[in-house]
């Protein structure tokens, strides 16, 4: 039952070239920082990654992208990464853009063993009608486009069929985890990490605080250990990057 591994490097060492990998996080919040860096060090390439976004140019999944380790991205938001845009537009990267809620449900459904579902999101757009560029050629023409999706009417409304997502591996980060793989997430890190975790056939979790089995109150567990196969303690829990640092001007209420 003890699922702990000695290091992030050992935990991802068997991820092969061309593997499908779901990666947790929301922006740079809750990203599996140690596991991403370990995967980079392994030299693994041709990865087909499913994640809400692809990090930034020099952080998160962006470091794998810059090293040309990612062949395909399935994401809902890619606006913070210039290298992502360049590779996509120049035909170096295949990209499937998915509405954010649909991506979340595709992951959740995959983990629940549901092969497909109908959703109203995307009806009447290229999401349903097909033709969204997935890959460009070097000359700028569309080499691979999204297919036409099946639609059906339920109670007078139209819905589009979306297939669920499962992956060979999943990489997630949790605030607290025990040796049996039970996980607790903090705030926004809970947005995609649990969904990603259930979609992976082999899920690797890096945890900021590793506790013994039985230390967590079952009522406080966000993800049961049955969905997690490997647990690694984060090397430096305090190492976190802010995607966009902003400050607010102080106001002197007494002088108003």
Number of C-alpha atoms within 10 A of each C-alpha: 9 13 16 20 17 10 17 25 19 14 23 20 14 11 18 15 14 17 17 21 25 29 32 30 28 20 22 22 22 24 27 25 25 24 26 23 17 18 21 19 12 16 13 21 20 15 21 21 25 25 27 29 27 30 27 22 17 13 20 26 26 22 20 24 27 16 11 16 20 24 17 22 27 22 19 21 18 19 12 16 19 13 16 22 14 12 19 20 22 15 20 18 21 22 29 16 20 19 14 15 12 20 24 21 19 25 27 22 21 21 23 13 13 14 14 15 15 17 17 16 19 17 17 12 11 15 20 22 17 13 15 19 20 22 24 21 15 12 10 11 13 16 14 16 16 18 15 14 17 12 17 13 11 9 5 7 9 15 21 21 18 22 18 22 24 26 24 17 21 28 29 28 34 30 19 20 30 24 22 21 29 25 27 23 22 14 10 13 22 21 18 22 28 26 25 31 30 26 27 26 17 19 26 29 31 32 26 19 15 21 16 11 14 11 11 16 7 11 6 11 15 15 22 16 19 11 20 24 22 22 31 28 25 23 14 10 13 8 9 12 13 9 13 8 6 6 6 5 5 6 8 7 6 5 5 5
